[in-house]
């Protein structure tokens, strides 16, 4: 793939936030699948829950329910609240860590949250809350000082840092969990039990993944790419910068570099934060070179 073939370097209004008609992002797919599954639950199964998770099922070997329970929601409000968190935080997080790491955070948070809940409590579990909490906490850990504006309860406009929002959310979940255990009060409709411990487990996973696992994965990627660059530069597979011929001999030839191509592939897969300092410098030089070429035209 050449540098001018990439969607994010084209001058087009065709794409939307979620990838447009040429393809959906992982966040869009999760939003769509969760919505479709809930529609099936309501229209086909008449609201009867399926694919939920409890301790007996897990101990009985039905481990697939650790995943299926994330796509089942109690009602429309339950679904909408989770999908709002996923839509808001998911888009930011994918840009920062890439698709693969995002999926690990999402499903890992859901699984860890379920195990944390079932280790102490039982009862049927459903919903993507733990997974969405993991996504939000991972984003807050990566960008703790980022200030965002939003509507509290869809009414009150406020601004807050991601770190502040995550700490407040964790405090509320802990308070509600303790209150629930002592029978003080519950905000769940119809007296339903909310898996606050699962939410906290998901948040803990998102935090630990960013602090511990993500740096290790990026270090391995940097070592692997460093070895590959040495092979390209000094080995039999040495590749030199290529130029694309122009139909106008007087025009400057476009700048296309195999190094730049590899860096852009890396950004697409794992986000800007995965770049090394050397890769950032290469990308900056290439950007300046391309800007000069455009300005001369």
C-alpha positions in Angstrom: 0.0 0.0 0.0 1.4 3.4 -1.0 1.3 6.5 1.0 -1.4 8.1 -1.2 -3.6 5.0 -1.1 -4.4 5.4 2.6 -7.8 6.5 3.6 -6.6 9.0 6.1 -4.4 10.8 3.5 -7.2 11.2 0.9 -9.1 14.5 0.4 -12.6 13.0 0.7 -15.7 13.7 2.7 -17.1 10.2 2.1 -15.8 8.8 5.3 -17.6 9.2 8.6 -16.4 8.9 12.2 -16.8 5.2 12.1 -15.2 4.4 8.8 -17.9 5.3 6.3 -19.2 3.0 3.6 -15.8 1.6 2.9 -15.6 -0.2 6.3 -16.6 0.0 10.0 -14.2 0.3 12.9 -14.1 -2.2 15.7 -16.2 0.2 17.8 -18.9 0.4 15.2 -19.0 -3.4 14.9 -19.4 -3.8 18.7 -22.2 -1.2 18.8 -24.0 -2.9 15.9 -23.6 -6.5 17.3 -24.8 -5.5 20.8 -27.8 -3.7 19.3 -28.7 -6.6 17.0 -28.4 -9.1 19.8 -30.8 -7.0 22.0 -33.3 -6.7 19.1 -33.2 -10.5 18.7 -33.7 -10.9 22.5 -36.7 -8.6 22.4 -38.3 -9.6 19.1 -37.5 -13.3 18.8 -37.2 -14.4 22.4 -39.8 -12.0 23.8 -37.4 -10.4 26.2 -36.2 -13.8 27.6 -32.5 -13.6 28.4 -30.1 -16.1 26.8 -26.4 -16.5 26.9 -26.1 -15.1 30.5 -23.5 -16.2 33.0 -23.6 -17.6 36.5 -21.2 -19.5 38.7 -22.9 -22.9 38.2 -22.6 -22.6 34.4 -19.0 -21.5 34.5 -18.1 -24.4 36.9 -20.0 -26.7 34.6 -17.6 -25.9 31.8 -19.7 -23.4 29.8 -16.7 -21.0 29.5 -18.1 -19.5 26.3 -20.6 -17.6 28.5 -17.7 -15.4 29.7 -18.0 -13.8 26.2 -21.7 -14.2 25.4 -22.9 -12.6 28.6 -21.3 -9.3 27.4 -23.7 -9.0 24.5 -26.9 -9.6 26.5 -28.6 -6.6 28.2 -31.5 -6.4 30.6 -33.4 -3.6 28.8 -33.0 -0.7 26.4 -31.7 1.7 29.1 -29.0 -0.9 30.1 -27.9 -1.2 26.4 -28.0 2.5 25.7 -25.9 3.5 28.7 -23.2 0.9 27.9 -23.2 1.8 24.2 -22.8 5.5 25.0 -19.7 4.8 27.1 -18.3 2.5 24.3 -19.0 5.1 21.6 -17.5 8.0 23.6 -14.3 6.2 25.0 -13.9 3.6 22.4 -13.1 5.9 19.5 -10.4 7.7 21.5 -8.9 4.5 22.7 -8.7 2.8 19.3 -6.7 5.8 18.0 -4.3 5.5 20.9 -3.6 1.8 21.1 -4.9 0.2 17.8 -7.5 -2.4 17.1 -5.8 -5.4 18.6 -5.0 -3.9 21.9 -8.5 -2.4 22.1 -10.1 -5.8 21.7 -7.9 -7.2 24.4 -8.9 -4.4 26.7 -12.6 -4.8 25.9 -13.0 -8.6 26.2 -10.3 -8.9 28.9 -12.1 -6.3 31.0 -15.4 -8.2 30.5 -13.9 -11.6 31.5 -11.9 -10.3 34.5 -15.0 -8.4 35.6 -17.1 -11.5 35.5 -14.6 -13.6 37.3 -14.2 -10.9 40.0 -18.0 -10.9 40.6 -18.5 -14.6 40.5 -15.6 -15.1 43.0 -17.7 -13.5 45.7 -21.3 -13.4 44.4 -23.6 -15.5 42.2 -26.6 -14.9 40.1 -27.1 -14.4 36.3 -24.8 -11.8 34.8 -25.4 -9.9 31.6 -24.2 -6.7 29.9 -21.1 -5.1 28.5 -20.7 -2.8 31.5 -17.4 -4.4 32.8 -15.9 -4.3 29.2 -17.0 -0.7 28.7 -15.6 0.3 32.2 -12.3 -1.3 31.1 -12.2 0.8 27.9 -13.0 4.0 29.7 -10.4 3.4 32.5 -7.7 2.4 29.9 -8.4 5.7 28.1 -8.2 7.7 31.4 -4.9 6.0 32.3 -3.4 6.8 28.9 -4.7 10.4 28.8 -5.3 11.3 32.5 -5.0 15.1 32.1 -7.2 15.4 29.0 -10.2 17.7 29.7 -13.5 16.9 28.0 -16.9 18.6 28.1 -20.1 16.6 28.4 -23.6 16.8 29.7 -24.1 15.3 33.2 -27.4 13.4 33.2 -27.8 14.8 29.7 -28.7 18.1 31.2 -25.8 19.8 33.2 -22.8 20.9 31.0 -19.5 20.3 32.9 -15.8 19.9 32.1 -13.6 17.3 33.7 -10.3 15.5 33.3 -10.4 11.8 32.3 -8.5 10.9 35.5 -11.0 12.8 37.7 -13.9 11.1 35.9 -12.4 7.6 36.4 -11.7 8.2 40.1 -15.2 9.4 40.7 -16.7 6.5 38.8 -14.6 4.0 40.7 -15.6 5.6 44.0 -19.3 5.5 43.1 -19.1 1.8 42.1 -17.3 0.9 45.3 -19.9 2.8 47.4 -22.8 1.2 45.6 -21.2 -2.3 46.0 -20.8 -1.8 49.7 -24.3 -0.4 50.1 -25.7 -3.2 48.0 -24.0 -5.8 50.3 -25.4 -4.2 53.4 -28.8 -3.8 51.9 -28.8 0.0 52.3 -30.2 1.0 48.9 -30.0 0.2 45.2 -30.6 2.3 42.1 -31.4 -0.7 39.9 -34.9 -0.7 38.4 -37.2 -3.4 39.8 -34.9 -4.3 42.6 -32.4 -5.9 40.2 -28.9 -6.6 41.4 -26.2 -4.6 39.7 -22.8 -6.3 39.4 -20.7 -3.4 40.8 -17.9 -5.7 41.5 -17.7 -6.7 37.9 -17.5 -3.0 37.0 -14.6 -2.5 39.4 -12.9 -5.7 38.0 -13.2 -4.3 34.5 -11.8 -0.9 35.6 -8.9 -2.6 37.3 -8.1 -4.6 34.2 -8.1 -1.5 32.0 -5.8 0.3 34.4 -3.3 -2.6 34.7 -3.3 -3.4 31.0 -2.2 0.2 30.2 0.3 0.4 33.0 1.9 -3.1 32.7 1.0 -5.0 29.6 0.8 -2.3 27.0 4.4 -1.1 27.6 5.7 -4.7 27.4 3.9 -5.3 24.1 5.2 -2.0 22.6 8.7 -2.9 23.7 8.5 -6.2 22.0 7.2 -4.5 18.8 10.0 -2.0 18.9 12.6 -4.7 19.3 11.0 -6.7 16.4 10.9 -3.7 14.1 14.4 -2.7 15.0 15.7 -6.1 13.9 13.6 -5.9 10.7 15.1 -2.5 9.9 18.6 -3.8 10.4 17.9 -6.7 8.0 16.5 -4.3 5.4 19.4 -1.8 5.7 22.3 -4.2 5.9 21.0 -7.6 4.8 20.1 -9.2 1.5 16.6 -7.7 1.7 17.8 -4.1 1.5 15.1 -1.8 0.0 15.7 1.7 -1.2 13.2 4.6 -1.4 11.0 4.4 -4.5 9.8 7.2 -6.6 6.6 7.3 -8.7 7.0 8.5 -12.3 5.0 11.6 -13.2 3.3 12.2 -16.4 4.6 15.8 -16.2 8.4 15.8 -16.4 8.5 19.3 -15.0 6.6 18.4 -11.9 8.2 17.1 -8.7 7.9 13.4 -8.2 5.9 12.3 -5.2 7.8 11.2 -2.1 7.1 7.5 -1.3 9.4 5.7 1.2 9.2 2.1 2.4 10.1 3.4 5.9 7.2 5.8 5.8 4.9 3.2 4.5 5.7 0.8 7.3 5.3 3.6 9.9 1.8 4.5 8.6 0.9 0.8 8.7 2.0 0.8 12.3 -0.1 3.9 13.2 -3.2 2.3 11.5 -2.7 -0.9 13.5 -1.6 0.3 16.9 -2.0 4.1 17.2 0.3 7.1 17.3 1.7 6.3 20.7 3.3 3.1 19.5 5.8 5.0 17.4 9.5 5.3 18.5 11.3 8.6 18.6 13.2 7.6 15.4 9.9 6.8 13.6 8.4 10.1 14.7 11.4 11.9 13.2 11.2 10.0 9.9 7.5 10.8 9.7 8.1 14.5 10.5 10.8 14.8 7.8 8.5 13.1 5.3 5.6 15.4 6.2 7.8 18.4 5.7 9.1 17.1 2.4 5.5 16.5 1.2 4.4 19.9 2.3 7.1 21.6 0.4 6.1 19.7 -2.7 2.5 20.7 -2.4 3.3 24.3 -1.7 5.5 24.5 -4.9 2.4 23.4 -6.9 
